Amino acid sequence: NAGVTQTPKFQVLKTGQSMTLQCAQDMNHEYMSWYRQDPGMGLRLIHYSVGAGITDQGEVPNGYNVSRSTTEDFPLRLLSAAPSQTSVYFCASSFGQAAVRAAQYFGPGTRLLVL
Amino acid sequence: KNQVEQSPQSLIILEGKNCTLQCNYTVSPFSNLRWYKQDTGRGPVSLTIMTFSENTKSNGRYTATLDADTKQSSLHITASQLSDSASYICVVIGYGGSQGNLIFGKGTKLSVKP
C-alpha cells in the first residue's frame, strides 16, 4: 500500500493562476479531507468528503474547490491563487468518521508558494 | 468556543531524558483525543487515540494520559532519542457534522540534542 499520496511536493504560482493539488489513497477509505498548515497555527480544515460524489466545506473553504468522482481521488483546486494561500497543504483519509475513533492517515504534503 | 491549547510551545532536552507535553481542551461534547507526531517536512502520524473512558494509552516509549474531568491530556516520552525531534500535535474530536468536529492544537516542537 502506498497510503496517501500527494502531488506535487512543491509548487510556485503567480497571483491569479489556477492549479490543482492531487491526492490519492489506496486504502479504500470513504472519508477524505484537505487541510492547510500555516506557521503558528493548528491545521485547518478546507473541504472534506464522506464518499464519492459527496463533499462539504470545512473551516476555511473560500478560494478552493473540490470534487470526488472516485473513492481513491480527492483533488483540491485553487481557482485564482492569492498570496494568502501560501501554505502547506495536507490530504488525509480515514475508513470512518473521526468521531467514532477512525484513524486518519495523512499524506506527505504539498508546499505552495504564491508570489 | 472549542479550543485546544498545548504547552510548552517548544522544548529542548538531552538524549536519554524523559519529557512531558501538555494539552488542555474545552471541546464539548467530547468524542476522542489524539496525539500525532509530525517530522519536519512530513505529514502527521498518529501515536494514540483515546476516548473519555481511557486514562492511559501507550505506544512504545510514548504514553498518553487523559483526564476527561479536568479536560487535560499529556504525552510522556521516555528515554528520548534523536529521532523524537518533531512537532507533537494534540487533536480533540467533538461530535457534530458528518465527520466529527476536529480541533487541532498548534503543537509542541521538541528538539532532542545529543
Interface residues (C-beta under 8 A of the other chain):
Chain A: V4 Y31 S33 G40 M41 G42 L43 R44 L45 Y48 V50 D56 F90 A92 Q97 A98 A99 V100 R101 A103 Q104 Y105 F106 G107 P108 G109
Chain B: V4 S31 N32 G41 R42 G43 P44 V45 S46 I49 T51 I89 I93 G94 Y95 G96 G97 S98 Q99 G100 N101 L102 I103 F104 G105 K106 G107
